[in-house]
């Protein structure tokens, strides 16, 4: 018997949501606010991108 594991691709939107929700839990700020800040181009470290 062989088993196949399904591979799930992770999108940038999923990463943004995970980071935003984790930060929201720690800081008490709304997830949507943090996600909006992450997606804005006016960031402190705009030159650093997420890994693919």
C-alpha positions in Angstrom: 0.0 0.0 0.0 1.3 3.4 -0.9 0.0 6.6 0.3 0.1 9.9 -1.5 0.3 13.2 0.4 -1.4 16.1 -1.2 0.9 19.1 -1.6 -0.7 22.5 -0.7 0.8 25.5 -2.4 1.2 28.5 -0.1 0.3 31.9 -1.6 1.5 35.3 -0.5 -2.0 36.1 0.7 -1.9 33.1 3.0 1.5 34.2 4.4 0.2 37.8 4.9 -2.9 36.4 6.8 -0.7 34.2 9.0 1.7 36.9 9.9 -1.1 39.4 10.5 -3.1 37.1 12.7 -0.1 36.1 14.7 0.9 39.7 15.2 -2.7 40.7 16.1 -2.8 38.1 18.8 0.4 39.4 20.3 -0.3 43.1 20.0 -4.1 43.4 20.2 -4.4 45.3 16.9 -7.0 44.2 14.4 -5.8 41.6 11.8 -7.2 43.7 8.9 -5.1 46.7 10.0 -1.9 44.7 10.2 -2.6 43.0 6.9 -3.2 46.4 5.3 0.1 47.7 6.6 1.9 44.6 5.3 0.4 45.0 1.8 1.1 48.8 1.6 4.1 49.8 -0.5 5.1 52.5 2.1 6.9 50.1 4.4 10.1 50.5 6.3 11.7 47.4 4.7 9.9 47.6 1.2 13.1 46.4 -0.5 12.8 43.0 1.2 10.4 40.6 -0.4 8.8 37.4 0.8 10.4 34.1 -0.2 8.8 32.1 -3.0 
